[in-house]
Amino acid sequence: MAGKDLPTSPLAMPLPAVPPVAGVRLGVAAAGIRYKGRPDLTMFEFVPGTTVAGVFTLNKCPGAPVDWCRAALKGGKARALVVNAGNANVFTGKLGRDAVQATADAAAKLVGCKAKEVFLASTGVIGEPLPHEKLTAALPALFGKLRDNNWEDAARGIMTTDTFPKACVRKAMIGETEVTIAGIAKGSGMVAPDMATMLCFIATDAKIPAAALQAALKKGTDASFNRTTVDSDTSTSDTVLVFATGQAKHPRVPAEGGPMLRDFVKALHELLLDLALQVVRDGEGAQKFIRIDVTGATTARSAQRIAMAIANSPLVKTAIAGEDANWGRIVMAVGKAGEPADRDKLSVAVGGTWMARDGGVVPGYDETPVVAHMKGREIEITVDIGLGRGKGTAWTCDLTHGYIDINGSYRS
């Protein structure tokens, strides 16, 4: 089921105008890998000297493209990226390895680089061999029409069950020089921490050593994509890649990054969070966007785990879908998280209204404002554990019949 077959999410965000990033050309093509009559192949070309950083799924059954990228990342350089939609190239054994090698070889020949400087990503159905002959046959014509202003097409070309394309742009200063950071993402289902069925590709014209870029990306994904969930399922294909073309003229950045990158790192992290939240807003069947804030935990790590336990609870998510102000389900989710909690110190609020404090219902509690809040598109849940100063935040969406409809027929 392709994104175009589904109604646009009511939580969709408008696609921003994405300007060219110096040193990047990109484009899309319809290779007929799975979908008919829509782009399913996307290619980026980067100038020589481009550095790269990446983070990938922690799923123990990763796809062949993830294995390829992990190995290629060790070189720290990139000249191309090839992405296909419709087939994840996962659980495909030697055929999967052959497919990534053939794709990398074909792209490298076109660009004029080593195969290990080509990065790959695939998204779609698991367990079906990738018809890479279709992919490699489409690459030459696609390469011939790469342009620097094709970001919108690329954002659409990587979609599967997404209902809207996702992009973000930020500007940052390195010294006295302004640099651009642009990114696109896809994701709608099989989305959970440790990077989800989620692909995200970012480019900047800044000149940043691979090690500094990697450190900035890792910290940023931990505070964004790894705090989101749609359905608690960690995909086999999750990939976030950042490419720095080095075309901007700014002072040299040391290998470790340091203070010179402070504004860049801040902007990168804002972009990552923006894209991560767009993925949640496009959760399969989602009608409501949910933010969960946990305070008063023994540690920040504990608070985060509790927040994610609430975010991943089917009972909490279905109650929100049904606009039911059932705070008992939130208490249940806190208790199952396996983190320190004291029932008699716990407090719960929805939409800024405290429903329960210190282990019991607030005297004179009036459900009216909570019911009104639950009818909205954006839901806020706050839980105070009452044990310490640890804080954490998670983002998720509700769980509706639409999720079942989409995933009950995904391969058909």
C-alpha positions as CSV (number, residue, x, y, z in Angstrom):
1,M,0.0,0.0,0.0
2,A,1.6,3.2,-1.1
3,G,1.2,6.6,0.5
4,K,-0.9,7.9,-2.4
5,D,-3.6,5.3,-1.6
6,L,-4.2,6.7,1.9
7,P,-5.9,9.9,3.0
8,T,-3.5,12.6,4.2
9,S,-3.0,12.5,7.9
10,P,-5.1,15.2,9.8
11,L,-1.8,15.9,11.7
12,A,0.2,16.5,8.5
13,M,2.7,19.4,8.3
14,P,3.1,21.5,5.2
15,L,6.2,20.7,3.1
16,P,8.7,23.6,3.4
17,A,10.6,25.0,0.5
18,V,14.0,23.4,0.5
19,P,16.8,25.4,-1.1
20,P,19.7,23.8,-3.0
21,V,22.6,22.7,-0.8
22,A,25.9,23.4,-2.4
23,G,27.6,20.2,-3.4
24,V,24.4,18.1,-3.7
25,R,22.5,17.0,-6.7
26,L,19.5,14.7,-6.4
27,G,16.5,13.2,-8.3
28,V,13.9,10.5,-8.5
29,A,12.7,7.9,-11.0
30,A,10.1,5.2,-11.4
31,A,11.9,1.9,-11.5
32,G,8.9,-0.3,-11.0
33,I,10.4,-2.1,-8.1
34,R,7.0,-2.6,-6.4
35,Y,4.8,0.5,-7.1
36,K,3.3,1.3,-10.4
37,G,3.2,4.8,-11.8
38,R,5.1,6.6,-9.0
39,P,8.7,7.3,-8.2
40,D,10.4,4.6,-6.1
41,L,14.1,5.3,-6.7
42,T,16.0,8.3,-5.3
43,M,19.6,9.2,-5.9
44,F,21.9,11.9,-4.4
45,E,25.3,12.8,-5.7
46,F,27.8,14.6,-3.5
47,V,31.0,16.5,-4.5
48,P,34.4,14.9,-3.7
49,G,35.5,15.4,-0.1
50,T,32.0,15.0,1.3
51,T,32.1,13.6,4.8
52,V,29.4,11.3,6.3
53,A,27.9,10.2,9.6
54,G,25.2,7.7,10.3
55,V,23.1,5.9,12.9
56,F,21.2,2.7,12.3
57,T,18.6,0.4,13.7
58,L,19.4,-1.7,16.7
59,N,17.2,-4.5,15.4
60,K,19.2,-7.8,15.4
61,C,17.8,-8.7,12.0
62,P,19.0,-5.7,9.9
63,G,18.6,-5.4,6.2
64,A,21.5,-5.8,3.7
65,P,21.6,-2.0,3.1
66,V,22.2,-1.4,6.8
67,D,25.1,-3.8,6.9
68,W,26.5,-2.1,3.8
69,C,26.3,1.4,5.2
70,R,27.8,0.4,8.5
71,A,30.8,-0.9,6.7
72,A,31.0,2.0,4.3
73,L,30.8,4.5,7.2
74,K,34.2,3.5,8.4
75,G,35.7,5.4,5.5
76,G,34.1,8.6,6.5
77,K,33.6,9.7,2.9
78,A,30.6,9.7,0.6
79,R,29.9,10.4,-3.1
80,A,26.4,9.0,-3.6
81,L,23.3,7.8,-1.9
82,V,20.7,5.4,-3.6
83,V,17.4,4.8,-1.9
84,N,14.6,2.5,-3.1
85,A,11.0,2.3,-1.8
86,G,8.7,-0.7,-1.9
87,N,11.2,-3.4,-1.0
88,A,13.3,-3.4,2.2
89,N,15.9,-5.9,1.1
90,V,15.7,-7.6,4.5
91,F,15.9,-11.3,5.2
92,T,17.1,-12.0,1.7
93,G,20.4,-13.7,2.3
94,K,23.0,-13.8,-0.4
95,L,20.5,-12.3,-2.9
96,G,20.3,-9.2,-0.7
97,R,24.0,-8.9,-0.4
98,D,24.4,-9.3,-4.2
99,A,21.7,-6.6,-4.7
100,V,23.5,-4.0,-2.6
101,Q,26.8,-4.8,-4.2
102,A,25.3,-4.5,-7.7
103,T,23.6,-1.2,-6.8
104,A,26.8,0.3,-5.3
105,D,28.9,-0.8,-8.2
106,A,26.4,0.7,-10.7
107,A,26.2,4.0,-8.9
108,A,29.9,4.2,-8.4
109,K,30.5,3.8,-12.1
110,L,28.2,6.6,-12.9
111,V,29.6,9.0,-10.3
112,G,33.3,8.0,-10.7
113,C,34.0,6.8,-7.2
114,K,34.7,3.7,-5.2
115,A,31.7,1.4,-4.4
116,K,32.3,2.0,-0.6
117,E,31.7,5.7,-1.1
118,V,28.1,4.9,-2.2
119,F,25.5,4.6,0.6
120,L,22.3,2.6,0.3
121,A,18.9,2.5,1.9
122,S,15.8,0.4,1.2
123,T,12.3,0.5,2.7
124,G,9.2,-1.6,2.1
125,V,8.2,-5.2,2.3
126,I,10.5,-7.6,4.2
127,G,11.5,-11.0,2.9
128,E,11.2,-10.5,-0.8
129,P,14.3,-10.4,-3.0
130,L,15.0,-6.9,-4.3
131,P,14.8,-6.9,-8.2
132,H,18.0,-4.9,-8.4
133,E,18.1,-5.3,-12.2
134,K,15.2,-2.9,-12.4
135,L,17.0,-0.5,-10.1
136,T,20.4,-0.6,-11.8
137,A,18.7,-0.3,-15.2
138,A,17.0,2.9,-14.1
139,L,20.1,4.5,-12.6
140,P,21.8,5.9,-15.7
141,A,18.8,7.9,-16.9
142,L,18.2,9.1,-13.3
143,F,21.8,10.2,-12.9
144,G,21.5,12.2,-16.1
145,K,18.7,14.3,-14.7
146,L,20.0,15.0,-11.2
147,R,19.6,18.6,-10.2
148,D,20.2,20.7,-7.1
149,N,16.6,21.7,-6.5
150,N,14.9,18.3,-6.4
151,W,14.4,18.0,-2.6
152,E,10.6,17.9,-2.8
153,D,10.6,15.1,-5.4
154,A,13.1,13.2,-3.2
155,A,10.9,13.6,-0.1
156,R,8.0,12.0,-2.1
157,G,10.2,9.3,-3.7
158,I,11.2,7.7,-0.5
159,M,7.6,7.3,0.9
160,T,5.8,4.0,1.5
161,T,2.7,4.2,3.7
162,D,3.5,7.8,4.5
163,T,0.6,10.1,3.7
164,F,2.7,13.3,3.3
165,P,6.3,14.1,2.4
166,K,8.6,15.3,5.2
167,A,11.3,17.9,5.0
168,C,13.0,20.5,7.2
169,V,15.6,23.3,6.7
170,R,17.7,25.1,9.2
171,K,20.4,27.7,9.0
172,A,23.4,27.9,11.4
173,M,26.6,30.0,11.9
174,I,30.1,28.6,11.9
175,G,32.3,31.5,12.7
176,E,31.0,34.4,10.6
177,T,29.7,32.1,7.8
178,E,26.1,31.0,7.5
179,V,25.6,27.3,6.5
180,T,22.5,25.4,5.4
181,I,21.2,22.1,6.8
182,A,18.4,20.4,4.8
183,G,16.8,17.0,5.4
184,I,14.0,14.7,4.4
185,A,12.5,11.7,6.2
186,K,10.0,8.9,5.7
187,G,8.2,6.8,8.3
188,S,4.7,6.0,9.3
189,G,4.6,2.5,10.8
190,M,7.0,0.0,12.4
191,V,8.3,3.1,14.2
192,A,9.9,2.8,17.7
193,P,13.1,3.9,19.4
194,D,16.4,2.7,18.1
195,M,15.6,4.3,14.8
196,A,12.3,2.8,13.6
197,T,11.0,2.0,9.7
198,M,12.4,5.3,9.3
199,L,14.8,6.7,6.8
200,C,16.3,10.2,7.1
201,F,18.8,11.9,4.9
202,I,20.4,15.3,5.7
203,A,22.9,17.4,3.8
204,T,24.8,20.5,4.7
205,D,27.3,22.7,2.9
206,A,29.4,22.9,6.0
207,K,32.9,21.4,6.1
208,I,32.9,19.1,9.2
209,P,35.2,16.2,10.0
210,A,33.4,12.8,10.0
211,A,34.1,12.2,13.7
212,A,32.6,15.5,14.8
213,L,29.6,15.0,12.5
214,Q,29.1,11.5,14.0
215,A,29.1,12.8,17.6
216,A,26.6,15.5,16.8
217,L,24.3,13.1,15.0
218,K,24.4,10.5,17.7
219,K,23.5,13.0,20.4
220,G,20.7,14.5,18.2
221,T,19.0,11.2,17.4
222,D,19.0,10.1,21.0
223,A,17.0,13.3,21.8
224,S,14.7,13.0,18.8
225,F,14.0,9.8,16.9
226,N,14.9,7.7,19.9
227,R,12.2,9.4,21.9
228,T,9.4,8.7,19.5
229,T,7.1,5.7,18.9
230,V,4.2,4.9,16.7
231,D,3.7,1.2,17.4
232,S,6.6,-0.1,19.5
233,D,8.1,-2.1,16.6
234,T,11.8,-1.4,15.9
235,S,12.3,-1.8,12.1
236,T,15.1,-3.7,10.4
237,S,15.9,-0.7,8.1
238,D,16.2,2.4,10.2
239,T,18.9,4.7,8.8
240,V,19.8,8.3,9.4
241,L,22.7,9.7,7.3
242,V,24.2,13.2,7.3
243,F,26.4,14.4,4.5
244,A,28.7,17.5,4.8
245,T,29.9,18.7,1.4
246,G,32.4,21.3,2.7
247,Q,31.4,23.9,0.1
248,A,30.8,26.7,2.6
249,K,33.9,28.9,3.4
250,H,34.3,29.0,7.2
251,P,37.2,28.5,9.6
252,R,38.5,24.9,9.9
253,V,36.6,22.8,12.3
254,P,38.7,20.6,14.6
255,A,38.2,16.8,14.5
256,E,36.4,16.9,17.8
257,G,34.1,19.7,16.8
258,G,34.1,21.9,20.0
259,P,32.6,25.3,20.6
260,M,32.9,26.3,16.9
261,L,30.1,23.9,16.1
262,R,27.8,24.9,18.9
263,D,25.3,26.7,16.7
264,F,25.5,24.1,14.0
265,V,24.8,21.3,16.5
266,K,21.9,23.1,17.9
267,A,20.4,23.6,14.4
268,L,21.0,20.0,13.5
269,H,19.3,18.8,16.6
270,E,16.3,21.0,15.9
271,L,16.0,19.6,12.4
272,L,16.2,16.0,13.7
273,L,13.4,16.6,16.2
274,D,11.3,18.4,13.6
275,L,11.6,15.4,11.2
276,A,11.1,12.9,14.0
277,L,7.8,14.5,15.1
278,Q,6.6,14.7,11.5
279,V,7.0,10.9,11.4
280,V,4.9,10.5,14.5
281,R,2.3,12.9,13.0
282,D,2.1,10.5,10.1
283,G,1.7,7.4,12.2
284,E,-0.4,4.8,10.4
285,G,-4.0,5.6,11.1
286,A,-3.1,8.3,13.6
287,Q,-5.7,11.0,14.4
288,K,-4.0,12.5,17.5
289,F,-0.5,13.6,18.3
290,I,0.6,12.9,21.9
291,R,3.3,14.4,24.0
292,I,4.2,12.7,27.3
293,D,6.3,14.5,29.9
294,V,7.5,12.7,33.0
295,T,9.0,14.6,36.0
296,G,10.1,13.6,39.4
297,A,11.8,10.3,38.5
298,T,14.9,9.1,40.2
299,T,17.0,9.7,37.1
300,A,16.6,11.1,33.6
301,R,17.0,7.7,32.2
302,S,14.3,6.3,34.4
303,A,12.0,9.2,33.4
304,Q,12.6,8.4,29.8
305,R,11.8,4.8,30.2
306,I,8.6,5.6,32.0
307,A,7.6,8.1,29.3
308,M,8.2,5.4,26.6
309,A,6.2,2.8,28.5
310,I,3.2,5.2,28.5
311,A,3.8,6.0,24.8
312,N,3.9,2.4,23.9
313,S,0.9,1.3,25.8
314,P,-1.9,0.0,23.5
315,L,-4.4,0.7,26.3
316,V,-3.3,4.3,26.7
317,K,-3.2,4.9,22.9
318,T,-6.6,3.4,22.3
319,A,-8.1,5.4,25.2
320,I,-6.9,8.5,23.5
321,A,-8.2,7.4,20.2
322,G,-11.6,7.0,21.9
323,E,-11.2,10.3,23.6
324,D,-11.6,8.6,27.0
325,A,-10.0,10.4,29.9
326,N,-9.0,7.1,31.6
327,W,-6.0,8.1,33.7
328,G,-6.0,4.7,35.3
329,R,-4.3,3.3,32.1
330,I,-1.5,5.9,32.5
331,V,-0.9,4.7,36.1
332,M,-0.8,1.1,34.8
333,A,1.8,2.0,32.2
334,V,4.0,3.8,34.8
335,G,3.8,0.7,37.0
336,K,4.8,-1.7,34.2
337,A,7.9,0.3,33.2
338,G,10.1,-1.5,35.7
339,E,11.4,1.8,37.0
340,P,11.2,3.1,40.6
341,A,7.7,4.4,41.3
342,D,5.6,4.9,44.4
343,R,1.8,4.6,43.9
344,D,1.1,6.9,46.8
345,K,3.4,9.7,45.4
346,L,2.2,9.6,41.8
347,S,0.4,12.5,40.1
348,V,-1.2,12.6,36.6
349,A,-2.4,15.5,34.4
350,V,-4.0,15.6,31.0
351,G,-4.1,18.9,29.1
352,G,-2.7,20.8,32.1
353,T,-5.4,19.6,34.4
354,W,-4.3,17.5,37.4
355,M,-6.6,14.5,37.7
356,A,-4.7,12.7,40.4
357,R,-2.2,13.7,43.0
358,D,-0.2,11.8,45.6
359,G,-1.8,8.5,44.7
360,G,-5.5,9.6,44.5
361,V,-8.1,11.6,42.7
362,V,-7.8,15.3,43.2
363,P,-10.6,16.4,45.5
364,G,-13.4,18.0,43.5
365,Y,-11.8,16.9,40.3
366,D,-13.9,18.2,37.3
367,E,-13.4,16.1,34.2
368,T,-14.9,18.7,31.8
369,P,-11.6,20.4,30.7
370,V,-9.9,17.1,30.3
371,V,-12.8,15.8,28.1
372,A,-12.5,18.9,26.0
373,H,-8.8,18.5,25.6
374,M,-9.2,14.8,24.6
375,K,-11.3,15.9,21.7
376,G,-8.5,17.9,20.2
377,R,-5.8,16.7,17.8
378,E,-2.8,17.3,20.1
379,I,-2.8,15.6,23.5
380,E,-0.5,16.4,26.5
381,I,0.1,14.0,29.3
382,T,2.2,14.9,32.4
383,V,3.2,12.5,35.1
384,D,5.1,13.4,38.2
385,I,6.7,10.4,39.9
386,G,7.4,12.2,43.1
387,L,10.7,10.6,43.8
388,G,13.5,12.8,42.4
389,R,14.4,15.3,39.7
390,G,14.6,13.1,36.6
391,K,12.8,14.4,33.5
392,G,11.9,12.8,30.2
393,T,9.7,13.3,27.2
394,A,8.3,11.0,24.6
395,W,6.1,11.6,21.6
396,T,3.6,9.2,20.1
397,C,0.2,9.0,18.4
398,D,-3.1,7.2,19.1
399,L,-3.9,3.7,18.0
400,T,-6.9,3.5,15.7
401,H,-8.7,0.9,13.5
402,G,-6.8,2.6,10.6
403,Y,-3.6,1.0,11.8
404,I,-5.1,-2.4,11.5
405,D,-6.6,-1.7,8.1
406,I,-3.2,-0.6,6.7
407,N,-1.1,-3.4,8.2
408,G,-3.6,-6.1,7.7
409,S,-3.2,-5.8,4.0
410,Y,0.3,-4.3,3.6
411,R,1.7,-7.0,1.2
412,S,-1.4,-7.2,-0.9
